[in-house]
Amino acid sequence: MDVLNAILPVLLYIFGIILLIVLIILGIRMIQVLDKVDRIVDNIEDKVNSVNGFFQILDKTGYGISIIGDKIINLFSSIISKIFNKNKENEEDLYG
């Protein structure tokens, strides 16, 4: 029993030191992996930002086309409403 009381704490300390060394190595590896991921994310962000100008041009072009389409539709609807309002005014003059 005295032998176990002397050997068991020594074994626990040895396993604890081994575990601590393994965790330190894993921590260093994780830091290296995170650095690589950070560089990849920065690279992707730079590439996405280079394409943003193109999407802004597309957005402005679509907005311009939308405004032109709205004006054309408004013009046609005002012409059609004038045509139908003339017919109603003529009918009111006949019946009035």
Secondary structure, 3 states (H helix, E strand, C coil): CHHHHHHHHHHHHHHHHHHHHHHHHHHHHHHHHHHHHHHHHHHHHHHHHHHHHHHHHHHHHHHHHHHHHHHHHHHHHHHHHHHHHHHHHHHHHHHC
